[in-house]
Amino acid sequence: MPKANGTSKGLIKRRGTPPSGTDEPNGAALARADWDRVARVFGPLRMSPEQLKAFTRIDGSDDEPWDVMLQSMALDETSALKLLSDRTGLEYRAEPKLTDSASRFYELIEADFARQASVAAIEVDEGVYVVATSRPMQPSVMSILEDMLDAPIRLILSPRAGVANLINRGFEQRGDLVTEIVDDMPLDPSAIEQAAGAIGKTTDLLAQARQTPVIRLVNMILFEALRRGASDIHVHPMEDRLVIRFRVDGMLVDAFSPPQTLASAISSRLKVMTELDIANRHSPQDGQTSVRIGTKKIDIRLSVIPTVFGERIVLRLLDQSQTELDLDSVGMAKSLQTRLMDCVDRPNGILLVTGPTGSGKTTTLYAALGRIDRQSRNVMTIEDPVEYHLDGISQMQVNPKRGVTFAGGLRALLRQDPDVILVGEIRDPETAQLAIQASLTGHLVLATLHTNDAPSAIPRLLDIGVEPYLVTSSLLGVLAQRLLRRICPVCNGSGRFEGGTCDNCLGTGYKGRLAAHELMLMSDELRRLTSERADGVTLYEAAVGGGFEPMKVDAMEKVRQGLTDEAEVFRVLH
C-alpha cells in the first residue's frame, strides 16, 4: 500500500493547537501552508486545501474516508479510482475475475468482514494474495487482513460492484451450493408455504441466497417449469402479490403465487446462480448458468429489470436434449423441404428465415444445417445467444461488452475460409451489407430477419440500406414461419381424460408445437420489381402469381391432418 494514502489520512486527522499568528477556526491542526502541502500529496485527485481542512469535520471521515473524499471531490467512483491508480501506481481493473487459486482467502476470511471492508481476493501469486478493493484508504484494515491471511497482499483498485461480485462468487463456491436439481420435488401450495416459513428474515442478501429453503424453493420452481415443458419463467412482483408464470407452448399461464415476502429471496438466489450483483437492485442485468436434472443439462438465461414493485425476472430455459433439430419434427412438408434444401445446397447466395421472436427460426436453420455435409464444407455461425451445438460447426457468441458484434464477428468469420455462414440475426445496415457481400463472394449465408411474411423481407432489406441490385444478385429465397400448438394426442384436444384433467396437456387440449411455413423463391419478376423498389403488396401479389403459397395454406393443411385446429390457426395468423 503506497504511503500516500496512510500519510494523507494521518495528516488530515492530526489535531492540536494552531501555530501562533494564524486565524484557523475550530482549532485546526495545520497552518495554511501545511494544508497546501497535503493537497499536493493528492496530486491528480484535486483535493483543495479548503476541502482537506473541512474533511476532518465531516461525519464518517474516520470510518469511510474514501467515500467521504468522493463526495468532497464530486467525482464518480470509476473516475476517482482511475486517478488514484495514476497517483499511486496501483493497478485498476473494472471487472476483476475470480480464479481457483483464491479459494483459501474465502476459507480464512469471514464474509461480513470482506463486505464491510470491500475486499476480495482474485488470485494467489507466489504466496502473495492479489486483493481487489473499492475502499483503498484503510491501511489498518489491510494490515489486519495480512495478519488474518498470514501472508502479504497486493492491492488492485476496482469499483464496488466488481468487488461485491467477487465476494458473492467466492463465498458461494466455498459454500458448495447445490447446482443439480433432483426430480422428486413436488411444487404445490403446501410446499411453498413450508419453504416460506423456513426462510429467515435476514437482510444479508448473500446469506439469504444460500439458505437451504431458498435453494430448494428455486429448484422446485425450475423443476416444475421443466416438467410442464415451459420455455420461460416469469417472476412478476405486483403491488399486493408475487406471481410466477410459465410460458408453455407459447402461452403464458399462471403457475402459482408465493408470498410476496419471498420475492427478495428468490431474486437473490437466481442472481447468485447466474453470477450477477445481488446488491444491485436499481438497474437491468443479464446472466446465464446451467443446471442438471439427472442426465439432462439445462441452459438458463436470466434477465432482471427493476420495477416500481420490485425486480421482475424472466428466465429462458433451453433443454437441448428435448430439442429435435430435424425438418420433419418441426412440421415442414416434404415438398417444401425439397425446395428449401435446394437453396441450402447452393454454393453461394443468401437464404433468409423470417418471423417474430420465438417463432422457431433458429431451430429451422439448424435443422437445415444438420443436413449439410460438414466434412467437406466449413460451417461457421455468429449468434446471440448460441442455443444449439452441432458437431463439426464452429460457433461464435456475440458479446458487445467485449466488442464482438454481429458485424464485427461476421467480418472475422470471413477470414476463416468458411463455406456456409449462419448469421443469428440481421439487425443493422452494416451486418446486412456484410452478409450480402459474403453471399456474393462465394459463401452461402443463412440468416434471420424480423418481418411479418416472406415477401416483406425484400422491402425490409431495402429499408435497412441494401441496394436493390445487391438483393437481386444474392437473395435465393425467404422462408417465413409461425408456431402453432399441436392437439394433445392423449385427450384429442378436449383437455379431459378418463373423467379428469388430462395430465399430458394439463387440461389445455394442446401439447407441443409445430411450424406453419411459406417459402418464396426469387424469380425474374420478383427481381424486376425489387430493382424498381416495389412495395410489399406488389411483391406479395407477384409472388402469389408465380406460385407462392401463403402460410395459411400450410396451416390449414395441418388442420386437415388433425395436427392442430382452426381456433389455433386463427389465434396465430388472423
Beta strands, then each sheet from edge to edge (+ up, - down):
strand 1: 91-92
strand 2: 119-125
strand 3: 128-133
strand 4: 153-157
strand 5: 180-181
strand 6: 230-237
strand 7: 242-248
strand 8: 251-256
strand 9: 285-293
strand 10: 296-307
strand 11: 310-319
strand 12: 349-354
strand 13: 379-383
strand 14: 393-397
strand 15: 420-423
strand 16: 444-449
strand 17: 475-487
strand 18: 496-497
strand 19: 500-501
strand 20: 510-521
sheet 1: 1+ 4+ 3+ 2-
sheet 2: 5+ 9+ 10- 11+ 6- 7+ 8-
sheet 3: 14+ 13+ 15+ 16+ 12+ 17+ 20-
sheet 4: 18+ 19-
end
